[in-house]
Amino acid sequence: MTNEYVIELTSRAEKDLKRLTKQVRTRVIGKIYELKINRYPQQYKRLIGNNMAKFRLRIGDYRVIYDVFDKNKTVLIYRIGHRREIYR
């Protein structure tokens, strides 16, 4: 049995990902795939008071907002975007 989690993106996160430049998108996708093995990497932070999700992952000036569901081994990504726009 594998310890890897399944990565799922909301339709909003998929749209966010398509809007990124190719260079940024490649970096973000690489970091997202790392969440399969390590849900809480060094660049993550627990969000307080945010109704959307519990965690954010920092990738330079970009953020990935996500939740971890241990029961069904899933990482659900809600939003991906630049830090000045992501929390709006």
N, C-alpha and C positions, 0 to 999 in steps of 0.2 A: 504494500500500500504506500502510495506516495504522500509526502507532506506538502506538496505544492497546492496553492490556492488557485482558484479560477478567477480570472480578471474579467469583469463585466463593465461596459461603459453605457451610460444612459445615452439617449439620442442627443441630448444637449452636449454631453462630453464629446460625442463623435463629431458634432458640428464644430465645437471649439477646436478640436484636433485638426480638422481640415483647414481652419483659418490660419494656422501657424505656418511660418516659413518652413521650407523643407529641412533646413539645418536644425531649427528648434524642434520641429516635429520628431526628427530622428533621435535627438537627445531625450525628449520627453518619453517617447515610446520605450527606449532602453530602460529608463528609470521605472516606468510602469511595469515592465516585465520583471524587474528585480523584486517588485512587491509580491510576486508569486511565491518566493522563497522567504523573504524577510518583509513582513508587513509593517515593521516599525524601524526603518533605516535611520541613520544618523540625522538626516535632513528633515525628519518628520516632526510634527508638533501637534499636540492635542488641542483642538479648538474649544474654546469656552463660550457659551452663549450663542453659538451659531446653530440655528435650527436645521441647516442643510446637512451637515455631516460632522463627524467627530474628529477627523484628522485632516492635516494638510501636509503635502510634500513639497519641499522647496527645491526647485531646479533653476538656479540662477535667479533671474527676475520673474520666472514663471512659477505658478502654483498648481498643484493637483489636489482637488478636494475629494476625499474618499471616506468610506466606511469599511470596516472589517466585520464580516459575519462568520464567526468561528464555527457555528453549528453546521452550516452547509459549506464551509471552506471557500468563501467567496470574498473578493475585494470588489466593491462597487464604486466606480468612479463617477462622480456627479458633474464636476466642472474642471476645465483646464484653461488657464489663461494667464495673462500678465498680471503681476501683483497689484497694479493700480486699478484694475477693472474687475478682478475675480470676486471680491467680497460684496459687490453691489447687488 
